[in-house]
């Protein structure tokens, strides 16, 4: 994948998970204040999605996202799309035999 394609994929993932506004913000730690807890969780998920995983396991994916029901519903819809894609790929490989 070219550098341009990688950057485009990063931009799309950031837009999908509403991370554009904190693109230039440090993540932070216990000593240095950075992004919020919800943003930190979404950054963690985004970094995993960019590796193009076969499976992704999310433990309480909506905790820390605050009282933003539209964002939570969008996140859950994306999550279920990934589950559907995984199931489709798994069963297509199973029946095709690759």
C-alpha positions as a Markdown table, in Angstrom:
| # | Residue | x | y | z |
|---|---|---|---|---|
| 1 | Unk | 0.0 | 0.0 | 0.0 |
| 2 | Unk | 1.4 | 3.4 | -0.9 |
| 3 | Unk | 2.1 | 6.1 | 1.6 |
| 4 | Unk | -0.8 | 8.2 | 0.1 |
| 5 | Unk | -3.2 | 5.3 | 0.5 |
| 6 | Unk | -2.1 | 4.8 | 4.1 |
| 7 | Unk | -2.6 | 8.4 | 5.0 |
| 8 | Unk | -6.1 | 8.3 | 3.3 |
| 9 | Unk | -7.0 | 5.3 | 5.4 |
| 10 | Unk | -5.9 | 7.1 | 8.6 |
| 11 | Unk | -7.9 | 10.1 | 7.7 |
| 12 | Unk | -11.0 | 8.0 | 7.0 |
| 13 | Unk | -10.6 | 6.1 | 10.2 |
| 14 | Unk | -10.2 | 9.4 | 12.2 |
| 15 | Unk | -13.3 | 10.9 | 10.6 |
| 16 | Unk | -15.3 | 7.7 | 11.2 |
| 17 | Unk | -14.5 | 7.7 | 14.9 |
| 18 | Unk | -14.8 | 11.5 | 15.3 |
| 19 | Unk | -11.1 | 12.0 | 16.1 |
| 20 | Unk | -10.4 | 14.9 | 13.6 |
| 21 | Unk | -10.6 | 17.6 | 16.3 |
| 22 | Unk | -7.9 | 16.0 | 18.4 |
| 23 | Unk | -5.6 | 15.0 | 15.6 |
| 24 | Unk | -2.8 | 17.3 | 16.8 |
| 25 | Unk | -3.4 | 16.6 | 20.5 |
| 26 | Unk | -1.0 | 14.5 | 22.6 |
| 27 | Unk | -2.5 | 11.3 | 24.0 |
| 28 | Unk | -1.1 | 12.0 | 27.5 |
| 29 | Unk | -0.7 | 9.9 | 30.5 |
| 30 | Unk | -0.9 | 10.2 | 34.3 |
| 31 | Unk | 1.5 | 13.1 | 34.4 |
| 32 | Unk | 0.6 | 14.9 | 31.1 |
| 33 | Unk | -3.0 | 15.9 | 30.3 |
| 34 | Unk | -4.0 | 14.9 | 26.8 |
| 35 | Unk | -7.1 | 13.7 | 25.1 |
| 36 | Unk | -10.3 | 12.8 | 27.0 |
| 37 | Unk | -11.1 | 9.3 | 28.1 |
| 38 | Unk | -13.5 | 8.7 | 25.3 |
| 39 | Unk | -11.1 | 10.0 | 22.7 |
| 40 | Unk | -8.4 | 7.8 | 24.2 |
| 41 | Unk | -10.6 | 4.8 | 23.8 |
| 42 | Unk | -11.5 | 5.7 | 20.2 |
| 43 | Unk | -7.8 | 6.3 | 19.4 |
| 44 | Unk | -7.0 | 2.8 | 20.7 |
| 45 | Unk | -9.7 | 1.2 | 18.6 |
| 46 | Unk | -8.6 | 3.2 | 15.5 |
| 47 | Unk | -5.0 | 2.1 | 15.9 |
| 48 | Unk | -6.2 | -1.5 | 16.0 |
| 49 | Unk | -8.5 | -1.1 | 13.0 |
| 50 | Unk | -5.6 | 0.4 | 10.9 |
| 51 | Unk | -3.7 | -2.9 | 11.2 |
| 52 | Unk | -6.5 | -4.6 | 9.3 |
| 53 | Unk | -7.1 | -7.3 | 11.9 |
| 54 | Unk | -8.9 | -10.6 | 11.1 |
| 55 | Unk | -10.7 | -10.4 | 14.5 |
| 56 | Unk | -11.1 | -7.5 | 16.9 |
| 57 | Unk | -12.4 | -8.0 | 20.5 |
| 58 | Unk | -13.8 | -5.0 | 22.3 |
| 59 | Unk | -14.4 | -5.1 | 26.0 |
| 60 | Unk | -17.1 | -2.5 | 26.9 |
| 61 | Unk | -16.6 | -0.4 | 23.7 |
| 62 | Unk | -19.0 | 2.3 | 24.7 |
| 63 | Unk | -17.8 | 3.0 | 28.2 |
| 64 | Unk | -16.1 | 6.3 | 28.5 |
| 65 | Unk | -17.9 | 7.8 | 25.5 |
| 66 | Unk | -20.1 | 10.0 | 27.7 |
| 67 | Unk | -23.7 | 10.9 | 27.1 |
| 68 | Unk | -23.4 | 11.1 | 23.3 |
| 69 | Unk | -26.1 | 8.7 | 22.1 |
| 70 | Unk | -25.6 | 9.5 | 18.4 |
| 71 | Unk | -21.9 | 8.7 | 18.7 |
| 72 | Unk | -22.6 | 5.5 | 20.6 |
| 73 | Unk | -25.1 | 4.4 | 18.1 |
| 74 | Unk | -22.8 | 5.1 | 15.2 |
| 75 | Unk | -20.0 | 3.3 | 17.0 |
| 76 | Unk | -22.2 | 0.3 | 17.6 |
| 77 | Unk | -23.3 | 0.2 | 14.0 |
| 78 | Unk | -19.7 | 0.2 | 12.8 |
| 79 | Unk | -18.9 | -2.5 | 15.3 |
| 80 | Unk | -21.7 | -4.7 | 14.0 |
| 81 | Unk | -20.6 | -4.1 | 10.4 |
| 82 | Unk | -17.2 | -5.4 | 11.2 |
| 83 | Unk | -18.8 | -8.5 | 12.9 |
| 84 | Unk | -20.9 | -9.1 | 9.8 |
| 85 | Unk | -17.8 | -8.8 | 7.5 |
| 86 | Unk | -15.8 | -11.2 | 9.8 |
| 87 | Unk | -18.7 | -13.8 | 9.8 |
| 88 | Unk | -19.1 | -13.5 | 6.0 |
| 89 | Unk | -15.3 | -13.9 | 5.4 |
| 90 | Unk | -15.1 | -16.8 | 7.9 |
| 91 | Unk | -18.0 | -18.8 | 6.4 |
| 92 | Unk | -17.0 | -18.0 | 2.8 |
| 93 | Unk | -13.6 | -19.5 | 3.5 |
| 94 | Unk | -15.1 | -22.4 | 5.3 |
| 95 | Unk | -17.4 | -23.3 | 2.4 |
| 96 | Unk | -15.0 | -22.5 | -0.4 |
| 97 | Unk | -12.2 | -24.4 | 1.4 |
| 98 | Unk | -9.3 | -21.8 | 1.1 |
